[in-house]
């Protein structure tokens, strides 16, 4: 990301009254220690927003922002530069002016070498615009759609070629050009479609390939089951798994290059009735931790979390089902806590973000490193703050509780439906209620909802049926039915940018159980009940996940239908 010189950046922010010179200098020193850009630190601390920074950057370098989100891209001029060059150079040609000048969205509009490259090769004048990562993603997605049109044709050609191959062994088939090309195209298409997972499932008559995009599975293609052994062997080779093992589940990982981006892929195989099912999780290799606001927490909830993590001991939990973004939230909290004066150690499975100055331990059951054994070892490393990826058994729960009792701040995740059920979950793992009461500081529960596509967002007046659905859900959750129906809500019409779904990207909806003395007393009460605890939290003004989702729907971040879908799952 292009940056403003730190001294000029400081002057601009101080002039705007957003920060004092002393605080800026302290954060600049911290950013240098962390190896992060000062802008990223300021954004993660909530001092400025990403949009504000890009507006400031555009003004500083003297260009306009491209604002491709919500703007139609001219596909004819887009095609003037091949996708591989566009991705490599981080540019998108999005329009043509009346005099023939090309409007080009650029990651770095000051890069004269790229501008001259375009002028020379296209024989036109070029007007550079500043592009945000979202702008570039939209442009690259246009290329992805063009690739999608040819995807089935490419796959069919590779399958025909594979079936004609006379490979002697399955190992030979796995490294043959058709199968290598087939898997490469499936992964590349998944990356371009912003998929988080690829599911390769064998049915009685075919292989089904599905992508999970924004949390929802989509069928992509069905291919002949005759190529399944070669596909399975190829993917196992990528992950370093045993090719000849078909009766036991296996897990592995690899790294894949998509354009100029590196993707970490986690691969899991499991035997099913008709053969092995393969699941591939796609993770950007160069992810950076998001801020609490970027993951979707609103200011009132951010304030609660920031106050809770000031404590030097106790436990902060993030709960929710698999794939609900718990780890991302934990990393956002760790990013705030990552200071020179503290020793932070984590034990994770897998390590999804590489964070500087944090000692991260990868689970490895083969080597005897489990959450429980890893946590025991961590306690001998003089930690101040510990993160355990997940508390999933009695042994880990017991060690985590005692760690939080003995002067450590412990962060972890738990699989529960909401915040209050984290307490009986601990008790189910044979942790005494008085210990849970003593160490628990906060429980953050969350889900992920799809965001409305900004290219096709529209407002509408909610129908009575929709209002009744909202009231019915509030009643089902025993929440206040004193609901004022909003006059205006939002939805996505569906367009090329979002593949006609009306949604693009995801964001969290949250609820926070802040454990105070009154709640601690309830936990140790022999007559403890979830209903009483929920009533207490309601009286204290706790915002439920559903209510947080409604807040986000009313300001156009997501839709009410999406919030209802996720809450009812």
Secondary structure, 3 states (H helix, E strand, C coil): CCCCCHHHHHHHHHHCCCCCHHHHHHHHHHHHHHCCCHHHHHHHCCCCCHHHHHHHHHHHHCCCECCCCCCCCCHHHHCCCCHHHHHHHCEEEEEECCCCCEEEEECCCCCHHHHHHHHHHHCCCEEEEECCHHHHHHHHHHHHHHHHHHHHHHHHHHHHHHHHCCCCCHHHHHCCHHHHHHHHHHHHHHHHCCEEEEEEEECCCCEEEEEEECCEEEEEEEECHHHHHHHHHHHHHHHCCCCCCCCCCEEEEEEEEECCEEEEEEEEEEEECCEEEEEEEEEECCCCCCCCCCCCCCHHHHHHHHHHCCCCCEEEEEECCCCCCHHHHHHHHHHHHCCCCCCEEEEECCCCCCCCCCEEEECEHHHCECHHHHHHHHHHHCCCEEEECCCCCHHHHHHHHHHHHCCCEEEEEECCCCCCHHHHHHHHCCCCHHHHHHHEEEEEEEEEEEEECCCCEEEECCCHHHHHHHHHHHHHCCCCCCCCCCCCEEEECCCCCCCCCCEEEEEEEEEEEECCHHHHHHHHCCCCCHHHHHHHHHHCCCCCHHHHHHHHHHCCCCCHHHHHHHHHC
